[in-house]
Amino acid sequence: MRGRTAILLTATVNPGVYAHQSERNSREDRFRDYIEALKFYTSLSNDKIAGVVLCENSNHDFGNILEYLDPRAVQTEFEIIIFEGNKKVNNIHYGYSELGIIDHAIDKSKIIRNCGSFLKISGRLILTNVIRLLSDIPPCSDFAVDFRRAYWREGGPRYRARTQIMYFSLPFYETFLFHKRDQMIGVCTHIEEYIPIVVESLPDANNIVVRFPIECDINGFAGSDNKSYSLPYARLKRAIRGAVRKKLPRLWL
């Protein structure tokens, strides 16, 4: 039975060597995104949430964070962990660096260590229905993510993981992913491919969810094209996916 879950926001203010892989590469814009997300998640008061951890890997100084957060609005414990770890390996996308952020957060975060699970969210995004998602993921789950089928032009694994949002029990991550990101090298280039490869290799005994019970409703800006998730076409796409998820659960969009 799941207890309270930590929210882990992965962050890279200065994309550095990965800047060419994202259209949202302005340090000022990215920092503002992280602050807005931190405001939202720390304002949540719910017994499902153990606390909020923002882990940033470009060693960006957040200064006095209370200059940005209204103490009266903060409803949950939070940590900010900063380190220098934006490492790049040839022919590997920035998901390699993001796995390093998760590893470092598990090493350093008291909030994560004091609970049995965490929900990893790309830190620039606001998941407006985060509490409902935590409520709907089956309590016995060790790992939950949203898979889609590979597009016709994509090679490699049959599935891709939407890795902006992933749920892990702490024992599951420590057993199968902790400090194992070098397994990507020579096998795949993107974390979206790596996660399905890991899942397919696991024993059947693990409690794994590869389709979230609900559509994740997110606000913010996409790194791939710097477009807002609040644009009408983006909202429509999520609404269609949400309807299909209920009516035609075997049709993965």
N, C-alpha and C positions, 0 to 999 in steps of 0.2 A: 504494500500500500504506500502510495507516494505521500510524503509530507510536503513541506513548503519548498518552493523552487526558487533558485536565484536567477535573476535576469543578467546575462552577460552581454554587454555591448562591446563589440570589437571595433577598434578605431585606428585610423591612420590619417593624421592631419596632413602630413607631408608625404604624398605618395612616392616621391623620390624616383627610384629606378622603375617604378610601375606607372609613372604619370602618363605614359603614352597608351596605357591599357584602359584608361578611364577618361571620359569627357568631363567628369566632375572632378577636376584636378586642382582647382584654386584652393589654396590653404585657407583663405578667409571664408570661403563658402563652406568648406568641409568642417572647419571649426564651428561655424555657426550651426551647421546641421547637428553636430554632436551635442552642442549645448541645448538645442531645442529638444532633442530626443531625451537627454538627461532630465530636463525639466518635466517632460511628460511622465517618464517612468518613475521618477522619485515622487511624483504627486499621487501615485496610486497607493491606496490603503486597502489591502486585501489579505486574508489569512493564507492565501495560496503563494504569496510572494515573500521570500525570505530577505530580499534586499536587491540592490542594483550594483553591478560592478562594471565600470567602464575601463577597459584595458587598451592602452594606446601604445603603438610600437615605433613611433618616429621621434620619441623623446621630446614631444611638444610640451611646453610649460603651460599648464592650465592656471597658474597663478593662484590667486585667492578665488576659489570656485564660488564662494558666496557672493562675489560681485555679480555673478550671472544667475544664481539661484535665489529665489525668495525663501528665506528660512521658514516663513509661515506656510508655504505651499509644500514643503518637503514632508512627506508622510512615511517614508521608509528609510532604513539604513542604506548608505551607499559608500562605495570605495572608488577611488580613481587610482589606477596603477599605470605608471609610465615607464617605458624602457626603450632601449635602442635595439630594435630587432627586425627592421624592415629589410630582411635579407632576400636576395634574388638568386635563383639557380637558373642557368641557361635553359631556355625552351620550356620554362614552367611559368604558369600564370600566377596572379597575386594570391590565389587560394592557398598556395604554399606558405606565404607569409601569414595569412590569416590563421592557419592551423597553428603556427608558432605563437600567435596571440593567445589562442585558447590554452595551449600548453603552459604559457607563462602565467596566465590568470589562475590556472589550477595550482601551480606552484606557489603563488603569492597571496591569493585571496582568502581571507578568513571567512568571508560570507559564503563562498562556494564550499570551502572545507567543512563548514558547520551545517551543511544540508546535503541531501542525497541526490540532488538533481539540479540541472541548470538549463535554461532556455537561451541559446545563443542567437542573438539578433545582430545583423549588420548595423553598427551603431549610428549610422546616419538616418535610419528609418524609424518611423513611429508606427508600431503595430497597434492600431486603435482597439482591436478586439483581443488583446493579449490575454486578458483574464478568461474570456470565453474559450480561447484555444487551450489554455492550461486546464480548464474544467473538462473539456471534451476529449483530450488525449487520455486514453485508458490508463487508470492508475498503475497498472502492472507494467507499463511500457518501460523498456530500457533505452529505446532510441526511437525517435519519430522525426520524419522529414517528409517533404512533398516531392514525389517523383513525377516525372513526365516521360513519355516515350520519346526517344531520339527522333529528331526530324530527319526527313529523307536524305538531306545533304550531309548529315553527321555520321561519321564512322564510329568505330569503337563500341562501347557498351550499348545495350539495347535501351537503357534508361539514363536519364540525367536527373540529378538532385537539385532542387531549388534551395541552395545552401544559405540564402540570406537568413533563414529561420530554421533552426534545428534544436530538437530537444534531446538531452542525454541524461541518463542516470550517471552519477559520478563513477560507479564501478565499471559500467560499460565503456565509458570513454577511456578510463585508465587502462583497461584490459586490451582494447582493440585499436585505439588511436593515439594514446598519449606518447609523444615523442617518436611517432612512427611516420611522420610526413615524408621522410626521405624515400618511403616506398613508392611515392609518385614518380620518382626520377626514372626515366626510361620506360615507364609504363603508360603514363597519361600526362597531359599538360594542365588540366583544369581540375579543381576540387569537385566540380559538378560531375565529372567522370569518376573521380577517385572514390567518392562515397558509395556509389552503386557497386563498384568493384569490391570494396570492403564488405558490403552487405551480402553480396552473393557468395562470399567465401566463409560466412559465419555458420556455426552450428545451428540447427533448426530450433534448439532449445531457447534461443534468445527471443525476447518479446519485442518485436520490431514492427513499427507502423510506417508504411511507405506512402501513405496518402493521408494528409490531415483530414480530420472529420469535417472541418469547415474551411471556407476560403479565407485566407489571411487578408485583412483589410489594412493596407499600408499607406502612409503619407510620407512624402519626402521626394528626393530626386534620384533617378536611376543613374548609376555610375556609367553605364554603357553609352547613354546618349544625352545625359544631363536634362532629361525631361521629367516634369513633375508627374508623380503617380496620381495626382488629383485631377489631371486633365480628363475631359469627358470621355475620350476614347479608352483611356486606361481604366476608368471606373466601369465603363461598359464591359470591357474585357473581363474584369474581375466578377462582374455580375453574371455574365454568361458562364464563366467557370464555376461560380457558386451554384447556379441552377443545374448545370450538367452534373456537378458532383453529387447532387441529391437525386436527380431523376435518372441519370445514366452513369452510375458509379464506375462502370468498367471502361468508360470513354475518358481517357486521361488527356487533358488539354494542358 
